[in-house]
Amino acid sequence: MAEKEYKRFSQFYPFYLREHQNPICRRLHFVGSFLILLTLTYIFFTGQWRYFIILPFLGYGFAWVGHFFFEHNRPATFTYPFYSFLGDWVMFKDMLTGKIKF
């Protein structure tokens, strides 16, 4: 079955949210994103640029554990890398503001 092609992020985001219905999966995404922000802050204030290498492991590591062990689906990153990246941060913001249940 062919994947749907999304022309705009506004079309993609509802699909993205359907792929993140399990609360543990969403929380793992949140933790990974939060750790990225903490690590970036640390890098900025200390100049420890070598820690940039761990950023993908923090973000994708937590998210993929959520998908493979709790959501039981294939991460959208494999098919829609850019929209999925945006979706992570929009979902992070929506969880932080209470728009999406944490």
Buried (B, 14 or more C-beta within 10 A) or exposed (E): EEEEEBEEBEEBBEBBBEBBEBEEBBBBBBBBBBBBEEBEEEBEEEEEEEEEEBBEEBBBBBBBBBBEEBBEBEBBBEEBEEBBEBBBBBBBEBBEEEEBEE
